[in-house]
């Protein structure tokens, strides 16, 4: 048994025990008495920053439900827990009309205060609570600046009470990314309510330490998730803009981190303002965020290939390959075993993709989406290049940490005016199958061609049992047709492409696309299949634009 597994199991068991003890204490009268805060003498309406639109509930279902049930909203108990949590987050509150729905907001929040003003294990979940603080503060006309003095006093006191609870327990948020979000809520509270500057001061100190833990020396997030990279940059800019509006001195480390993160973000963004689907990412359109940072004067110079993702771009042709080593056990909860997988885009249209992460669907689909088969990459004997542990206790606190990891031992990038080359290799199949995997991808804009060479080096003499599959997942809207000669024609958004792999068996298989937030979509993938029959096996393939 691995030492790291035992360590994670002991830590998880200890956290479970502490959580049970805390829950008993939190429900006591003594604890709720300790949360009472001195009423704020004044509050400042300075935080209605429109970039918060990125955090708002994009779905209007909760808003419609709130309008329908009003004060009875909190009596509904036949919804899924995730939906109930979203209602208690109040991220739907900005959908209310400030003039028409002012009384409705008061009825709903008054009913919430009557039932939940003391600690409740679900409604006072730290992340749910942090969201609620943010949206109550940033919807001031409906809450803390309401015309009804008694109502706004009640809601202000409740916010401060929840802030005290959050500040006492923020270290119990296991995700460091969630801690940053919670710190943002406390910073908002500290700059909104007179006499509570301590929330802001202490949160900024903690934030500096959290960033040292969650980012590597180059400023890339330890989870290797590009969406996390965007998320942290987005929230640091939120924090900076809020401090600026409150005339609070901007910490030097905050400017430095924003610049560091911004360079990497700009380097990993597709031309159509979306992000690649690696290591826990889902489809995300960053165009609104890009417009906001441009309006605020942020200009980030690209810092290509400093993140251990190799990104080649020549005019309309873009390709990116994941050449990162897996994260440590404490950051691998959303990791996907897609090392050396790639995505390819032309003229803002993605042709080859990874399947995205299914964490918001079922546990089974989430696990499937973490497999190497869900990526445009190689599998041997239908095995992933990294092995995830399945212990339920560890999964509860650390997600899918890894039992077996790979190591990247080669990483090369070159480009000129008409072409780029991405090359890397890993040893993920060496221990079990004695096989090393090397991949080189060359893009040529003039020829409108992407050429790949996948090399499998087998150290053992017995190759017969080693079956390989190399998958190339396409977008759900793409149509595939296989010719009599075995090539595959791809049609997508008025673009035509031909996939070829001379001397190899090519098939078209069914696949699933998990990147959409709302639904799982059916799609297809091109598969090169075969058996390794010699020491060095080279599989050549190409994608060539046909119109």
N, C-alpha and C positions, 0 to 999 in steps of 0.2 A: 504493500500500500504506500502511495506517495506521501512524503512528509507534508507537502503543501495541502493535500486533501485532508489529512488529519487536522492540520492547523485551521483550515477553513471550517471544518466540522465543529471543532471545539469553540471557535469564535461564534459560530452560528448558534450553538447550544447556549452559550453564555448570553448572547443577545436575546434569545427567546426567554430565558429565565428573567433577565432584567426587564423586559417588556411586560411580562406578567406581573412583576412586583410594582412597576410604575403604574400600570393600569389600575391596580387596587388603590394606590396612593392618590392618583389623579382624581378618582371619583369620591374622595373624602371631602368633608366640609372644611377641614384644615387646609387642604391644598387650594381649594377655590377661594378661601379667605386670603391666602397669601398672594393671590393674583390681583387683588384690588390695587388700582393705581390712582394717584392724585389726579383729579380732573384737570385737563389742560385749560389754561387761562385764555388761550387764543389759538386759532388755527389759520393756516395760510392756504389759499386756493391757488396753488402754483404748479400743480402736477398733471394737468390734463394734456399730456403730450400725445400728439396724434400717432406717434410710432407705437403706442400701446395697442393700436389696431392689430398688430402682429400677434398679440397675446389673447385677443378677444375670441370668444366662441364664434366660429364662422358659420356654424349650423344654427338655424333659427328655431329648432325643435324645442329647446328649453325655454326660449323667450315666449313661444306660443303657449307652452304648457303653463308658464307663470301667469300669462294673461287670462288663461282659461280658469285656473283653480284659485288664484289670488291667495287669500290667507290660509286656504286649505292645502296649499302646495306642499307643506311640510308633513301632511298626513298621508301622502301617497307612499305606499310601501310595496307596490307590485312591479317596481322597475328594477333593472339590473343595478348592482352596486356602483358601477362606473357612471351610469346615468345619474344616480342620486348624488354621487360625489360632484359631478359637473354642475348640478343645480346649486349645491352648497358652496361652490367656488365663486358663484356670481359673475363668471366671465361673460354671461349673457346680458348683464345689466346695461351695457352701453347700447343695446338694441332698443331700449325704452326711449320714447320721445320725452325730452326734458320738460316740455310744456304740457303735453297731453297725458303723460303717464306718471306725473309726479306723485299723485295720490296713490296710484297703484303700487309704486315702489315703496311708499311708506307702509301700506297695508302688509305687503309681503315681508318686508324687513322687520316690522313690528312683530309679526307672527313668528318669525325666526328667532328674535331676541327672547320672546316669551318662552320658547321651547328649548333653546340651545345656548343661553347666555352663560351657563356653567359648562364645565368640561364634559364632552361626550366623545367616546372613543372614535366614532366615525366622522362626525361633523367637525371635530377638532383635530383630525389628522393634520399633521404639520404642513404638508404641501397644499392640502385643501384650504387650510387656514391662511397660508401665505397668499394664495390667490384671492381669497375673500378680502383680506386687508387691502391689497392693491386695487381691486375694483371698487371697494367702498370709498377709498380715498380719492381715486381718479374719476369718480362720478359724483362730484361734490354737490351739485344742484339737487341730486336725489338723496343725499345722505348728510354729510357734515356741514353743508351750507343751506340746509332746508329751512324754510320759513318758520316751521314749528320748532320753537326753542327746546321744548321738553323732548321731542323726538330726536333732534340732532345731538342733544346732551347724552341720551341713552346710547345712541350709536357710537358717539365718540368714546364714551367710557368703555363700551364693549370692544372697540378696536384696540384701545390701550391695554385692556385686560388680556386680549388674545396676543398682543405683542409681548407682554411680559411672559406668557406661557411659551411663546415661540423662542424668545431670547434665552430662556432657561434651558430649552431642550433642543436647540438647533443641531447640536452634535449628534443627536439620535437620528437625524436624517442620514441614511447610509450612503446615498448618492451625493457626491460632492457637487455635482451639477445642480441637484435640488437645493443644496445648501446656498448656492449662489442666488438662486431665485428667492429663497427665504430671506437672505440678507438684503436683497433689493427691496422687499416689502418693509423690512425694519428701517432701512435708510429713508424710504418714503415717509414712514410714520415719524421718524426723528426730525425730518425737515418740514413736516406739516404741523405738528403740534408743539406749541411753545412749552419749554420746560423739559422736552424729551430728546434733546440733542445727544444724550448718552446712547440712544439707540443707533444713531448715525455714526458716532465716534467709534464705538465698539465694533460695529458691523464692518466698517472700513478696515479696521485692523485684522479682523477675521478673514475678510475677503482677500487681502494680500497674501495671507498664509494659504488659503484654499487654492489660489491660483498657482502658487509654487508647487502644490501637490498634484494638481490636475493637468498642468501643462509641462511639456519637456523643455529643454534648454532653448530650442528653436521656436518655442511658442505653439507647438502642435499638441493637440489634446491627446492624453494618454490612452483614451479609448480607441483611437484610430478612426473615429467616426466623423466624417466631414460635416454631418448635420450638427454634431456637438460643437464643432469648430465655429460654425455659423451662429449657433445658439449662444455660445459664451460671448462672442464678439457683440452680438445684438444686445445682450443684457448689460455688458460693460458700457456700451454707448448709452443705453437707457439710464444707467446709474450716473454716468457723467453728465448727461443732459439735465437730469433731475437735480443734481448738485449745483449745476450752473444756474438753473432757474432759482434755486434757493439761495444763491450767492454764497455757497459753501466752498471753501478752497478745494480745488481739484488736486487730489494726491498725485504725485509724480509717477508712481508705479502704474496708476490707472491709464495715463497717457501712453506710457511705454508699452503696456500690455495691448492696448487698442491698436497701436501702430504695428506691433509684432503679429497679432492675430489678423489684422486687416490685410497685411501683405500675403499671408498664406491663403486667406479667404479669396482674395482677388486671383490668386494663382490656380485655385481649384474650381473656379466657377466656369461653367459652360457659357458659350456665346449667347445662349437664349436665357441666361439668368437662372438656370436650375443647377442642382448639385448632383454629382455622381452617386450611385447607389452602392456604397461600400459600408460594411461593418456597423449595421444598425440604421442606416439612412432610409428615408422614404422620399417620395417625390416632393419637392418643395420649390415654389416659385419665389425667388428672392427679389423680384423687380421692384416691389413697393419699398422694401428695405433699401435697395440701391438708390432709389429716388430720394429717400429721406436723407441718407448719409451724404448724398451729393448736395442737397439743399443746405445741409449743415456744414459744408466745406471739407468733409473728409475725402482725402485722395490717397488711395493705397497703391503703391507701386508693386507690381508682381514680383514674386520671389520664387521663380520656377523650380520645382522638384526639390525643395528644401524639406518637404513633408514626408518623404519616402513614398509618395505617389508619383509615378512618372507620367507627366502630362505633355503630349506632343500636339502642337497646333500649327497648321500651315493654311492660311486663308480660311476656307470653309471646312477643312477636314480637321477633326479633333479626335484624339484617342487618349485614354488614361488607363494606367495599369496599377493595381495595388501591389506594392513591393515592400510592405511593412511587415516586420516581425509581429506576432500576436502580442496583445497587451498583457500586463501582469494580471494575476488572479483577481485582484481587487478592482480591475477596470474591464473585465472581459464579459460582463453580464449581457451585453448586446452584440458581442463580437460574432462575425460571420466568417466561416472558414473558406474565404474566397481569395487567398493569396495567389497572385499572378493572374487573377481574372481581369478582364478589361471591358471597357465600354467604348463605343465608337459613334460619332455624330458627324453629320455633314449638313452644312447650311442651316444649322439650328434644329435639324430633325435627327433624333436618335435612332440608329439602326440596330446596333448590338447593345444589349443592356444586361445588367444583373436583375434578379427578380425582386429586390427590395426586401424589407424586413417586415414580418407579420406579427409583431408583438401585440398589436391591438386587436388581433383576431383570436384564434384559439391557441392553447399551449402546443397542440400538435402541429399546427401550421407554423408557429413561431420556431419550433425546433427544426421543421423541414426547411424553413427559409435560412437557417444558419448553416445548413449543409453545403458542401462544395458543389453538389449537383445543382443548387439554385443559382450558380454563378457561371459566367462564360469562361470556363476553365476545365482542367483535366481532373478526372477521377480514375483511380485504379481499383478494379473489383468493386465498384460502387461504394468506395470508402472515402470519407472526407479526409482532407489533409491534416486536420486537427480533430481530436476526439474530446467531446464535451461530457462532463460528469452529469449524472442524473439524480444525485441524492436530493430528496425533496427538502430537507432542512437547509442544506447549503443553497439550493435554488431560491428559497424564500428570502435569503439575505444577500446573496451574491450573484443570483442569476445563473447563467450557464458558464461557470468557470471551466477551465480546460484541464483535462487529465493528461493529454499529450499535445505538445506544441511543435511547431516547425521552426526552422531557422533559415532566414534569407542569407545566402552566401555570395550573391552577386547582384549588382545594381548599376546599370550603365545607361546614360542618356546622351544623345547627340542630335544636332539639327543643323540645317543650313536653310537657304532661301526656298528650296522646293521640297524638302523631305525632313523627316525626323525618324529616329530609331529609339525604341524602348526595349531594354533587355534586362532580365533578372532570372534568378533561380532559387529554389528552395529544396529542403531535404525532408519534407513532410511524409514521404512514402519510403524513406530509407530504412527505418527501423523494422517495419513490418514486411516490406516487399523488396528491400535492397535496391530501391530506385530513386534517382535524382531527377528533378524536373527543371528544365531550362526553357525559357520562352523569349523569343525576339519578335517584335512587331515593328514593321517599317511602313510609314505612311508617305505617299507621294501625291502631292496636290495636282501636279501637271498631268499625271496619268490617272488621277482620280482612283487611286488604288491603295488598298491596305493589304500588306503581305505579312504572313506569319510563319514562323518556324518553331515548332514545339519539339524539343529533344528530350527523350527519355533514356537515361543511362542506367543500365541494370548491372549490378555487381555480381549477381549469382548466375550460374550456368543454366538453371532450370527456368525457362521463360514461359513454358506452356500454360501455366495457370494464371498468368498475369493478363487480364483483359482490361483494356483502357477505353474510356469514353471522353471525348472533348466536346463540350457543349457550347453552342452559340445561341443564347436566348435573344429573341427579337421582341419588339414592342407589340402589345396586343392588337394594334391597328394594322400591323404588317400582314401581308398575304404572301404565302410561300407556295411555289410550284416546283416540283422536281422534274428535270428533263430526262429523256431516255438515256442520255449519256451519264446521268448521275449528278450533274450540277444542280444547284438550287437557285431559282430566281426569286428575288425579294422585291415586292412592290409596296411602297409606303409614301404617302403624301406626294404623289407625282414624281417620285424618284424610283428608279429601277436599279437593282444591284444583282450581280451574279457571284455566287459563292462556289469556289472550286477547291478540291483537294485531290490532286492527281494520285492515282493508285490506291486510294483509300475508299472504304465503304461509308457512304453518306446516307443518313436517314433523316426523316422529319418526325419529331416526337412532340407529344403534348407537354405543356408546361403551365405554370401559374405565375401570375404577376401580383406581388403583394405591395407595391409601392404606393398605390392609391390608398388614401386614408379611410375611405368609406367602404370599399368593397374589394374582394378578391376577383381578379379577372383571369379568364382563360387565355392562353397564348400558345405559341409554338416555339420550338427550338430546333436548330440544326445540330445533328450529332455525327461526329466522326467516331466510328467504332472499330476495334481491332484487337489483336493479340500481339504482345511484344515477342518478337522472334529472334532477336539478336542483342548484342551488348549495347550498341548505340542505335536507337530508333529515332529517325527524323520524320516528322509529319509536317508536310508543307500545306498551307492553305492560303486562300486569297479572297478578298472582296473587291470587286471592280464595278465601278459605276457604268451602267449600260445605257443611260440616256441623259 
